[in-house]
């Protein structure tokens, strides 16, 4: 509910936004999927991303030097 017990009858309370009401879908944060959790904990994927990011940084450093 968006009205307080202490407010005037028929008047809405401006302290609680409608999308932050408890037990509503918009109240809960998004939860990662099982695949996302797997990719975050997979050492092979982490190693590959580490190499890819390092290559991008290396290319950026090479392009910054004349």
N, C-alpha and C positions, 0 to 999 in steps of 0.2 A: 504494500500500500504506500501511497505517496502522501498521506495525510497523517499528522500527529494527533495524539489524543488530546493535546492541550490547545490545538488550533481551533479556529472557529468552524462550526459545522458548514460543510459545503466549500470551504476554502482549502486549496491545495498548499502543501508545504513546499517551499522552494529549497529546502536543505537536502533533499534526497532526489537526485536525478532519476528519471524513469528507467534508464538503462543500467542503473546500479542497484536495483532492487534485489535482495537476496533470493537465491534459488531460481533466478532467471538465466537464460542461456548466455546473455551478454555479460553476466556477472563473473563468469569463470574464465581464467586465461586459457589460451589454446594449449593443447597437450600434443607433444610430438608423436608421430606415428611410430609403429614398431620398426619400419624401415629406417626412419630418421635416427632412432636410438641405436639401431644396429650400425649405421654408417658412422655415427659419432664415436662408437667404441671399437670399430674395426681398425686394427693396426695397419693393415695393408693400404686401406683407403687413406688413413692419416698420413702415411709415408708418401703416397702419391701426391696428395694435396701439398705437403711440405715441399716436395721437389718442384711442383708446378708453380707455387708462389715464389720460391727462390729463383726460378728461371725468369719469371715476370720482373722481379726486382733487379736481377742482373741485366736484363734487357733495358730497363729504365735507367740504370746507372751507366750503361754503355752509351745510350742515346744522350745523356746529359753532358758527357765529356765531348768536346769538339774534336 
